[in-house]
Amino acid sequence: QVQVVESGGGLVQAGGSLRLSCTTSGLTFDGYAMAWFRQAQGKEREGVSYISRSGGFRSYADSVKGRFTISRDNAKNTLYLQMNSLKPEDTAMYYCAASARVYTTYLPRFPHEYNYWGQGTQVTVSS
């Protein structure tokens, strides 16, 4: 069966960095667009960053643009999120997701467009 497992979360001070990883199994990794979502306590799940199947196209939420970088290694079936200059408002559970949807001009952006999800990894940024 398909497994999606996130790692790399933790507690960090404001201004610090973390690198999240997401490993997958049971699916053809390079056949899926991938994304990172996050959900803060009491808030709706929101998209953070998205990447195409080849990794050639990436997009970011305005709130993280210039601070976060999404990447993928298709040979290792792994997705990454490098998070720099972290802020307390980045505190959330971060989820990795895989989408089989293929669009010609944009990446899937909404949770319902994603087929597989991990259990999440907690990121806490202290002020």
PAROTI-165198 format. One record per atom (N, C-alpha, C, CB): x, y, z; residue number from 1; residue in three letters; atom name. Coordinates in nm, 3 decimals, decimal comma, padded with zeros to 5 digits. Glycine has a CB too. Layout:
BEGIN
        xx        yy        zz   seq   type   atom
         X         Y         Z   NUM    ALA     CA
...
//
This chain:
BEGIN
        xx        yy        zz   seq   type   atom
    00,084   -00,119    00,000     1    GLN      N
    00,000    00,000    00,000     1    GLN     CA
    00,088    00,125    00,000     1    GLN      C
   -00,095    00,000    00,121     1    GLN     CB
    00,025    00,238   -00,026     2    VAL      N
    00,099    00,364   -00,032     2    VAL     CA
    00,129    00,413    00,109     2    VAL      C
    00,021    00,470   -00,111     2    VAL     CB
    00,255    00,455    00,126     3    GLN      N
    00,294    00,516    00,253     3    GLN     CA
    00,362    00,649    00,225     3    GLN      C
    00,389    00,422    00,334     3    GLN     CB
    00,327    00,747    00,305     4    VAL      N
    00,385    00,881    00,296     4    VAL     CA
    00,427    00,919    00,438     4    VAL      C
    00,283    00,988    00,234     4    VAL     CB
    00,555    00,944    00,457     5    VAL      N
    00,607    00,967    00,592     5    VAL     CA
    00,691    01,093    00,596     5    VAL      C
    00,689    00,847    00,640     5    VAL     CB
    00,649    01,189    00,679     6    GLU      N
    00,724    01,314    00,697     6    GLU     CA
    00,820    01,301    00,815     6    GLU      C
    00,627    01,433    00,718     6    GLU     CB
    00,926    01,379    00,809     7    SER      N
    01,021    01,387    00,920     7    SER     CA
    01,091    01,522    00,916     7    SER      C
    01,125    01,271    00,914     7    SER     CB
    01,159    01,555    01,024     8    GLY      N
    01,240    01,676    01,027     8    GLY     CA
    01,183    01,791    01,106     8    GLY      C
    01,263    01,720    00,890     8    GLY     CB
    01,060    01,776    01,155     9    GLY      N
    01,003    01,884    01,234     9    GLY     CA
    01,071    01,896    01,369     9    GLY      C
    00,855    01,862    01,252     9    GLY     CB
    01,034    01,999    01,443    10    GLY      N
    01,091    02,019    01,575    10    GLY     CA
    01,067    02,158    01,626    10    GLY      C
    01,239    01,991    01,572    10    GLY     CB
    01,138    02,190    01,734    11    LEU      N
    01,127    02,322    01,798    11    LEU     CA
    01,249    02,403    01,758    11    LEU      C
    01,116    02,309    01,955    11    LEU     CB
    01,225    02,525    01,712    12    VAL      N
    01,334    02,612    01,668    12    VAL     CA
    01,301    02,755    01,707    12    VAL      C
    01,358    02,600    01,515    12    VAL     CB
    01,404    02,834    01,729    13    GLN      N
    01,382    02,975    01,761    13    GLN     CA
    01,353    03,054    01,634    13    GLN      C
    01,504    03,034    01,833    13    GLN     CB
    01,285    03,164    01,649    14    ALA      N
    01,257    03,253    01,536    14    ALA     CA
    01,389    03,291    01,468    14    ALA      C
    01,180    03,379    01,582    14    ALA     CB
    01,386    03,290    01,335    15    GLY      N
    01,507    03,317    01,258    15    GLY     CA
    01,585    03,193    01,222    15    GLY      C
    01,594    03,410    01,331    15    GLY     CB
    01,551    03,081    01,282    16    GLY      N
    01,622    02,957    01,257    16    GLY     CA
    01,573    02,885    01,133    16    GLY      C
    01,610    02,867    01,376    16    GLY     CB
    01,628    02,766    01,112    17    SER      N
    01,598    02,687    00,992    17    SER     CA
    01,563    02,542    01,029    17    SER      C
    01,717    02,690    00,895    17    SER     CB
    01,485    02,482    00,944    18    LEU      N
    01,456    02,340    00,952    18    LEU     CA
    01,444    02,286    00,810    18    LEU      C
    01,326    02,313    01,033    18    LEU     CB
    01,473    02,157    00,794    19    ARG      N
    01,453    02,092    00,665    19    ARG     CA
    01,361    01,972    00,686    19    ARG      C
    01,589    02,048    00,602    19    ARG     CB
    01,246    01,978    00,624    20    LEU      N
    01,151    01,867    00,629    20    LEU     CA
    01,178    01,771    00,514    20    LEU      C
    01,006    01,919    00,625    20    LEU     CB
    01,156    01,644    00,541    21    SER      N
    01,166    01,542    00,437    21    SER     CA
    01,037    01,462    00,434    21    SER      C
    01,288    01,449    00,462    21    SER     CB
    01,009    01,407    00,318    22    CYS      N
    00,890    01,322    00,300    22    CYS     CA
    00,930    01,205    00,211    22    CYS      C
    00,769    01,404    00,238    22    CYS     CB
    00,926    01,087    00,265    23    THR      N
    00,959    00,970    00,186    23    THR     CA
    00,830    00,896    00,152    23    THR      C
    01,057    00,877    00,262    23    THR     CB
    00,827    00,839    00,033    24    THR      N
    00,707    00,767   -00,011    24    THR     CA
    00,743    00,627   -00,056    24    THR      C
    00,637    00,843   -00,125    24    THR     CB
    00,643    00,541   -00,051    25    SER      N
    00,657    00,406   -00,104    25    SER     CA
    00,521    00,360   -00,153    25    SER      C
    00,715    00,308    00,003    25    SER     CB
    00,524    00,264   -00,245    26    GLY      N
    00,398    00,211   -00,296    26    GLY     CA
    00,336    00,293   -00,407    26    GLY      C
    00,301    00,199   -00,186    26    GLY     CB
    00,403    00,399   -00,450    27    LEU      N
    00,352    00,476   -00,563    27    LEU     CA
    00,470    00,511   -00,655    27    LEU      C
    00,278    00,605   -00,515    27    LEU     CB
    00,436    00,541   -00,780    28    THR      N
    00,538    00,582   -00,875    28    THR     CA
    00,564    00,730   -00,853    28    THR      C
    00,494    00,553   -01,024    28    THR     CB
    00,665    00,760   -00,774    29    PHE      N
    00,685    00,895   -00,722    29    PHE     CA
    00,687    01,001   -00,831    29    PHE      C
    00,814    00,901   -00,644    29    PHE     CB
    00,758    00,975   -00,939    30    ASP      N
    00,769    01,079   -01,042    30    ASP     CA
    00,643    01,092   -01,126    30    ASP      C
    00,886    01,049   -01,133    30    ASP     CB
    00,541    01,016   -01,093    31    GLY      N
    00,412    01,031   -01,158    31    GLY     CA
    00,317    01,120   -01,082    31    GLY      C
    00,349    00,897   -01,178    31    GLY     CB
    00,366    01,178   -00,971    32    TYR      N
    00,281    01,258   -00,884    32    TYR     CA
    00,338    01,398   -00,863    32    TYR      C
    00,262    01,189   -00,751    32    TYR     CB
    00,253    01,498   -00,876    33    ALA      N
    00,287    01,630   -00,823    33    ALA     CA
    00,284    01,618   -00,671    33    ALA      C
    00,187    01,741   -00,875    33    ALA     CB
    00,369    01,697   -00,607    34    MET      N
    00,380    01,690   -00,461    34    MET     CA
    00,360    01,828   -00,400    34    MET      C
    00,516    01,631   -00,419    34    MET     CB
    00,329    01,828   -00,273    35    ALA      N
    00,306    01,956   -00,206    35    ALA     CA
    00,327    01,942   -00,056    35    ALA      C
    00,164    02,007   -00,234    35    ALA     CB
    00,351    02,055    00,006    36    TRP      N
    00,350    02,068    00,151    36    TRP     CA
    00,231    02,156    00,189    36    TRP      C
    00,487    02,128    00,205    36    TRP     CB
    00,153    02,107    00,282    37    PHE      N
    00,046    02,183    00,344    37    PHE     CA
    00,079    02,198    00,492    37    PHE      C
   -00,094    02,113    00,323    37    PHE     CB
    00,011    02,292    00,557    38    ARG      N
    00,026    02,305    00,701    38    ARG     CA
   -00,108    02,341    00,763    38    ARG      C
    00,133    02,410    00,736    38    ARG     CB
   -00,119    02,306    00,891    39    GLN      N
   -00,241    02,337    00,964    39    GLN     CA
   -00,205    02,379    01,104    39    GLN      C
   -00,338    02,217    00,965    39    GLN     CB
   -00,230    02,504    01,135    40    ALA      N
   -00,209    02,555    01,270    40    ALA     CA
   -00,332    02,523    01,355    40    ALA      C
   -00,181    02,707    01,269    40    ALA     CB
   -00,313    02,520    01,483    41    GLN      N
   -00,423    02,486    01,572    41    GLN     CA
   -00,538    02,584    01,555    41    GLN      C
   -00,376    02,483    01,718    41    GLN     CB
   -00,657    02,530    01,532    42    GLY      N
   -00,775    02,613    01,518    42    GLY     CA
   -00,793    02,677    01,381    42    GLY      C
   -00,772    02,718    01,619    42    GLY     CB
   -00,704    02,643    01,288    43    LYS      N
   -00,713    02,703    01,154    43    LYS     CA
   -00,729    02,595    01,048    43    LYS      C
   -00,587    02,787    01,124    43    LYS     CB
   -00,768    02,638    00,929    44    GLU      N
   -00,784    02,545    00,819    44    GLU     CA
   -00,647    02,507    00,761    44    GLU      C
   -00,874    02,606    00,709    44    GLU     CB
   -00,645    02,390    00,698    45    ARG      N
   -00,523    02,347    00,631    45    ARG     CA
   -00,497    02,440    00,511    45    ARG      C
   -00,534    02,197    00,584    45    ARG     CB
   -00,371    02,481    00,496    46    GLU      N
   -00,337    02,571    00,386    46    GLU     CA
   -00,217    02,518    00,309    46    GLU      C
   -00,308    02,711    00,439    46    GLU     CB
   -00,214    02,547    00,181    47    GLY      N
   -00,102    02,507    00,098    47    GLY     CA
    00,018    02,595    00,123    47    GLY      C
   -00,139    02,511   -00,050    47    GLY     CB
    00,134    02,535    00,131    48    VAL      N
    00,259    02,606    00,154    48    VAL     CA
    00,342    02,614    00,026    48    VAL      C
    00,339    02,539    00,266    48    VAL     CB
    00,359    02,498   -00,037    49    SER      N
    00,443    02,494   -00,156    49    SER     CA
    00,407    02,373   -00,239    49    SER      C
    00,592    02,492   -00,118    49    SER     CB
    00,428    02,386   -00,371    50    TYR      N
    00,388    02,283   -00,466    50    TYR     CA
    00,502    02,261   -00,566    50    TYR      C
    00,256    02,323   -00,540    50    TYR     CB
    00,512    02,136   -00,616    51    ILE      N
    00,618    02,107   -00,713    51    ILE     CA
    00,567    02,006   -00,815    51    ILE      C
    00,746    02,053   -00,642    51    ILE     CB
    00,606    02,027   -00,940    52    SER      N
    00,563    01,940   -01,048    52    SER     CA
    00,633    01,805   -01,042    52    SER      C
    00,588    02,007   -01,182    52    SER     CB
    00,588    01,715   -01,126    53    ARG      N
    00,641    01,578   -01,124    53    ARG     CA
    00,791    01,575   -01,151    53    ARG      C
    00,568    01,493   -01,228    53    ARG     CB
    00,837    01,659   -01,240    54    SER      N
    00,980    01,660   -01,274    54    SER     CA
    01,060    01,748   -01,180    54    SER      C
    00,999    01,707   -01,417    54    SER     CB
    00,990    01,834   -01,106    55    GLY      N
    01,059    01,932   -01,022    55    GLY     CA
    01,089    02,061   -01,092    55    GLY      C
    01,185    01,875   -00,970    55    GLY     CB
    01,051    02,073   -01,218    56    GLY      N
    01,085    02,191   -01,295    56    GLY     CA
    00,996    02,311   -01,268    56    GLY      C
    01,081    02,158   -01,439    56    GLY     CB
    00,882    02,289   -01,208    57    PHE      N
    00,790    02,398   -01,179    57    PHE     CA
    00,754    02,393   -01,032    57    PHE      C
    00,663    02,389   -01,268    57    PHE     CB
    00,771    02,509   -00,965    58    ARG      N
    00,744    02,517   -00,822    58    ARG     CA
    00,663    02,643   -00,794    58    ARG      C
    00,876    02,515   -00,739    58    ARG     CB
    00,584    02,639   -00,691    59    SER      N
    00,514    02,760   -00,649    59    SER     CA
    00,501    02,762   -00,498    59    SER      C
    00,376    02,768   -00,716    59    SER     CB
    00,480    02,883   -00,444    60    TYR      N
    00,479    02,904   -00,300    60    TYR     CA
    00,366    02,994   -00,259    60    TYR      C
    00,611    02,961   -00,255    60    TYR     CB
    00,319    02,973   -00,138    61    ALA      N
    00,227    03,068   -00,078    61    ALA     CA
    00,302    03,198   -00,053    61    ALA      C
    00,166    03,012    00,055    61    ALA     CB
    00,231    03,309   -00,063    62    ASP      N
    00,295    03,440   -00,043    62    ASP     CA
    00,362    03,450    00,093    62    ASP      C
    00,192    03,552   -00,058    62    ASP     CB
    00,306    03,385    00,192    63    SER      N
    00,357    03,396    00,329    63    SER     CA
    00,494    03,332    00,347    63    SER      C
    00,260    03,333    00,425    63    SER     CB
    00,535    03,244    00,255    64    VAL      N
    00,663    03,175    00,270    64    VAL     CA
    00,759    03,204    00,156    64    VAL      C
    00,641    03,027    00,281    64    VAL     CB
    00,714    03,279    00,057    65    LYS      N
    00,796    03,307   -00,060    65    LYS     CA
    00,926    03,377   -00,018    65    LYS      C
    00,717    03,395   -00,162    65    LYS     CB
    01,037    03,328   -00,070    66    GLY      N
    01,167    03,385   -00,037    66    GLY     CA
    01,230    03,325    00,087    66    GLY      C
    01,153    03,530   -00,018    66    GLY     CB
    01,154    03,248    00,164    67    ARG      N
    01,207    03,186    00,287    67    ARG     CA
    01,211    03,034    00,277    67    ARG      C
    01,123    03,226    00,407    67    ARG     CB
    01,114    02,976    00,207    68    PHE      N
    01,105    02,830    00,195    68    PHE     CA
    01,143    02,787    00,053    68    PHE      C
    00,962    02,781    00,230    68    PHE     CB
    01,201    02,668    00,042    69    THR      N
    01,234    02,610   -00,088    69    THR     CA
    01,191    02,465   -00,092    69    THR      C
    01,385    02,622   -00,117    69    THR     CB
    01,109    02,432   -00,191    70    ILE      N
    01,065    02,295   -00,210    70    ILE     CA
    01,154    02,229   -00,314    70    ILE      C
    00,915    02,288   -00,252    70    ILE     CB
    01,183    02,101   -00,295    71    SER      N
    01,261    02,026   -00,393    71    SER     CA
    01,223    01,879   -00,383    71    SER      C
    01,415    02,047   -00,372    71    SER     CB
    01,265    01,804   -00,481    72    ARG      N
    01,236    01,661   -00,479    72    ARG     CA
    01,352    01,585   -00,543    72    ARG      C
    01,104    01,630   -00,553    72    ARG     CB
    01,371    01,461   -00,498    73    ASP      N
    01,469    01,371   -00,556    73    ASP     CA
    01,393    01,248   -00,601    73    ASP      C
    01,584    01,334   -00,453    73    ASP     CB
    01,364    01,240   -00,729    74    ASN      N
    01,282    01,130   -00,779    74    ASN     CA
    01,354    00,996   -00,769    74    ASN      C
    01,242    01,157   -00,924    74    ASN     CB
    01,485    00,997   -00,768    75    ALA      N
    01,560    00,872   -00,754    75    ALA     CA
    01,546    00,815   -00,613    75    ALA      C
    01,709    00,894   -00,787    75    ALA     CB
    01,520    00,903   -00,516    76    LYS      N
    01,506    00,860   -00,377    76    LYS     CA
    01,361    00,862   -00,329    76    LYS      C
    01,590    00,948   -00,287    76    LYS     CB
    01,268    00,894   -00,419    77    ASN      N
    01,126    00,900   -00,382    77    ASN     CA
    01,104    00,992   -00,262    77    ASN      C
    01,072    00,759   -00,349    77    ASN     CB
    01,172    01,106   -00,263    78    THR      N
    01,170    01,192   -00,146    78    THR     CA
    01,145    01,337   -00,185    78    THR      C
    01,302    01,181   -00,070    78    THR     CB
    01,064    01,402   -00,104    79    LEU      N
    01,030    01,543   -00,116    79    LEU     CA
    01,092    01,617    00,001    79    LEU      C
    00,876    01,566   -00,121    79    LEU     CB
    01,135    01,742   -00,024    80    TYR      N
    01,197    01,823    00,081    80    TYR     CA
    01,131    01,959    00,092    80    TYR      C
    01,348    01,839    00,055    80    TYR     CB
    01,146    02,019    00,210    81    LEU      N
    01,110    02,158    00,228    81    LEU     CA
    01,215    02,222    00,318    81    LEU      C
    00,966    02,173    00,290    81    LEU     CB
    01,296    02,308    00,259    82    GLN      N
    01,394    02,384    00,336    82    GLN     CA
    01,327    02,512    00,384    82    GLN      C
    01,521    02,416    00,252    82    GLN     CB
    01,326    02,529    00,515    83    MET      N
    01,258    02,643    00,575    83    MET     CA
    01,361    02,729    00,647    83    MET      C
    01,146    02,598    00,672    83    MET     CB
    01,379    02,851    00,599    84    ASN      N
    01,472    02,946    00,659    84    ASN     CA
    01,397    03,065    00,716    84    ASN      C
    01,575    02,992    00,556    84    ASN     CB
    01,464    03,141    00,799    85    SER      N
    01,406    03,263    00,858    85    SER     CA
    01,268    03,235    00,915    85    SER      C
    01,397    03,375    00,753    85    SER     CB
    01,260    03,131    00,993    86    LEU      N
    01,130    03,088    01,047    86    LEU     CA
    01,073    03,192    01,142    86    LEU      C
    01,143    02,953    01,119    86    LEU     CB
    00,940    03,201    01,140    87    LYS      N
    00,866    03,295    01,223    87    LYS     CA
    00,770    03,218    01,312    87    LYS      C
    00,789    03,399    01,135    87    LYS     CB
    00,731    03,277    01,424    88    PRO      N
    00,633    03,208    01,510    88    PRO     CA
    00,504    03,171    01,435    88    PRO      C
    00,598    03,296    01,630    88    PRO     CB
    00,465    03,250    01,338    89    GLU      N
    00,343    03,220    01,263    89    GLU     CA
    00,359    03,101    01,168    89    GLU      C
    00,300    03,341    01,184    89    GLU     CB
    00,480    03,048    01,154    90    ASP      N
    00,502    02,925    01,078    90    ASP     CA
    00,470    02,800    01,162    90    ASP      C
    00,646    02,919    01,028    90    ASP     CB
    00,445    02,819    01,289    91    THR      N
    00,413    02,706    01,376    91    THR     CA
    00,288    02,635    01,328    91    THR      C
    00,396    02,753    01,521    91    THR     CB
    00,300    02,505    01,303    92    ALA      N
    00,189    02,426    01,251    92    ALA     CA
    00,232    02,281    01,237    92    ALA      C
    00,141    02,482    01,114    92    ALA     CB
    00,134    02,196    01,209    93    MET      N
    00,164    02,060    01,165    93    MET     CA
    00,181    02,068    01,014    93    MET      C
    00,050    01,956    01,206    93    MET     CB
    00,291    02,013    00,965    94    TYR      N
    00,320    02,017    00,822    94    TYR     CA
    00,296    01,879    00,760    94    TYR      C
    00,468    02,062    00,797    94    TYR     CB
    00,222    01,880    00,650    95    TYR      N
    00,183    01,757    00,582    95    TYR     CA
    00,239    01,753    00,440    95    TYR      C
    00,031    01,744    00,579    95    TYR     CB
    00,282    01,635    00,402    96    CYS      N
    00,325    01,607    00,266    96    CYS     CA
    00,208    01,540    00,194    96    CYS      C
    00,454    01,516    00,264    96    CYS     CB
    00,189    01,574    00,066    97    ALA      N
    00,077    01,518   -00,008    97    ALA     CA
    00,117    01,493   -00,153    97    ALA      C
   -00,044    01,611   -00,003    97    ALA     CB
    00,054    01,391   -00,212    98    ALA      N
    00,082    01,352   -00,350    98    ALA     CA
   -00,046    01,358   -00,432    98    ALA      C
    00,143    01,210   -00,356    98    ALA     CB
   -00,035    01,416   -00,552    99    SER      N
   -00,150    01,430   -00,640    99    SER     CA
   -00,124    01,366   -00,774    99    SER      C
   -00,186    01,577   -00,658    99    SER     CB
   -00,221    01,286   -00,818   100    ALA      N
   -00,211    01,223   -00,950   100    ALA     CA
   -00,266    01,313   -01,060   100    ALA      C
   -00,284    01,090   -00,951   100    ALA     CB
   -00,323    01,427   -01,022   101    ARG      N
   -00,382    01,517   -01,121   101    ARG     CA
   -00,272    01,584   -01,203   101    ARG      C
   -00,470    01,624   -01,052   101    ARG     CB
   -00,298    01,592   -01,331   102    VAL      N
   -00,203    01,655   -01,422   102    VAL     CA
   -00,274    01,767   -01,494   102    VAL      C
   -00,144    01,551   -01,524   102    VAL     CB
   -00,227    01,890   -01,473   103    TYR      N
   -00,279    02,005   -01,544   103    TYR     CA
   -00,170    02,061   -01,633   103    TYR      C
   -00,332    02,112   -01,445   103    TYR     CB
   -00,210    02,121   -01,739   104    THR      N
   -00,108    02,167   -01,834   104    THR     CA
   -00,044    02,299   -01,792   104    THR      C
   -00,169    02,183   -01,971   104    THR     CB
   -00,117    02,382   -01,718   105    THR      N
   -00,064    02,516   -01,693   105    THR     CA
   -00,051    02,552   -01,545   105    THR      C
   -00,151    02,618   -01,760   105    THR     CB
   -00,094    02,465   -01,457   106    TYR      N
   -00,080    02,498   -01,315   106    TYR     CA
   -00,075    02,371   -01,233   106    TYR      C
   -00,195    02,589   -01,268   106    TYR     CB
   -00,033    02,385   -01,108   107    LEU      N
   -00,023    02,272   -01,017   107    LEU     CA
   -00,148    02,262   -00,930   107    LEU      C
    00,103    02,284   -00,929   107    LEU     CB
   -00,186    02,142   -00,893   108    PRO      N
   -00,299    02,130   -00,799   108    PRO     CA
   -00,266    02,202   -00,669   108    PRO      C
   -00,332    01,981   -00,771   108    PRO     CB
   -00,365    02,278   -00,616   109    ARG      N
   -00,339    02,362   -00,500   109    ARG     CA
   -00,428    02,334   -00,380   109    ARG      C
   -00,355    02,505   -00,539   109    ARG     CB
   -00,532    02,257   -00,400   110    PHE      N
   -00,630    02,240   -00,293   110    PHE     CA
   -00,622    02,099   -00,235   110    PHE      C
   -00,772    02,269   -00,344   110    PHE     CB
   -00,649    02,086   -00,106   111    PRO      N
   -00,637    01,954   -00,043   111    PRO     CA
   -00,716    01,844   -00,114   111    PRO      C
   -00,683    01,962    00,101   111    PRO     CB
   -00,834    01,876   -00,166   112    HIS      N
   -00,915    01,771   -00,229   112    HIS     CA
   -00,855    01,720   -00,359   112    HIS      C
   -01,055    01,823   -00,255   112    HIS     CB
   -00,754    01,789   -00,410   113    GLU      N
   -00,688    01,746   -00,533   113    GLU     CA
   -00,574    01,647   -00,506   113    GLU      C
   -00,635    01,866   -00,608   113    GLU     CB
   -00,547    01,621   -00,380   114    TYR      N
   -00,436    01,534   -00,343   114    TYR     CA
   -00,487    01,399   -00,295   114    TYR      C
   -00,351    01,600   -00,234   114    TYR     CB
   -00,423    01,293   -00,347   115    ASN      N
   -00,471    01,158   -00,326   115    ASN     CA
   -00,416    01,094   -00,198   115    ASN      C
   -00,434    01,073   -00,444   115    ASN     CB
   -00,290    01,124   -00,166   116    TYR      N
   -00,225    01,058   -00,054   116    TYR     CA
   -00,162    01,162    00,040   116    TYR      C
   -00,117    00,958   -00,104   116    TYR     CB
   -00,171    01,134    00,168   117    TRP      N
   -00,123    01,225    00,271   117    TRP     CA
   -00,042    01,149    00,375   117    TRP      C
   -00,242    01,298    00,338   117    TRP     CB
    00,057    01,222    00,431   118    GLY      N
    00,128    01,169    00,546   118    GLY     CA
    00,056    01,205    00,674   118    GLY      C
    00,271    01,219    00,549   118    GLY     CB
    00,114    01,163    00,786   119    GLN      N
    00,056    01,188    00,917   119    GLN     CA
    00,096    01,324    00,973   119    GLN      C
    00,096    01,080    01,014   119    GLN     CB
    00,196    01,385    00,913   120    GLY      N
    00,237    01,518    00,955   120    GLY     CA
    00,357    01,518    01,047   120    GLY      C
    00,124    01,587    01,023   120    GLY     CB
    00,428    01,631    01,046   121    THR      N
    00,538    01,654    01,139   121    THR     CA
    00,523    01,794    01,197   121    THR      C
    00,677    01,636    01,068   121    THR     CB
    00,537    01,804    01,328   122    GLN      N
    00,510    01,931    01,397   122    GLN     CA
    00,631    02,024    01,387   122    GLN      C
    00,475    01,906    01,545   122    GLN     CB
    00,604    02,148    01,351   123    VAL      N
    00,704    02,254    01,352   123    VAL     CA
    00,658    02,361    01,450   123    VAL      C
    00,727    02,314    01,208   123    VAL     CB
    00,742    02,392    01,547   124    THR      N
    00,712    02,494    01,645   124    THR     CA
    00,824    02,597    01,645   124    THR      C
    00,693    02,431    01,786   124    THR     CB
    00,786    02,723    01,626   125    VAL      N
    00,884    02,830    01,622   125    VAL     CA
    00,859    02,921    01,741   125    VAL      C
    00,875    02,910    01,487   125    VAL     CB
    00,958    02,932    01,828   126    SER      N
    00,943    03,016    01,947   126    SER     CA
    00,995    03,156    01,919   126    SER      C
    01,018    02,953    02,066   126    SER     CB
    00,933    03,252    01,986   127    SER      N
    00,973    03,393    01,965   127    SER     CA
    01,084    03,435    02,060   127    SER      C
    00,853    03,487    01,984   127    SER     CB
//
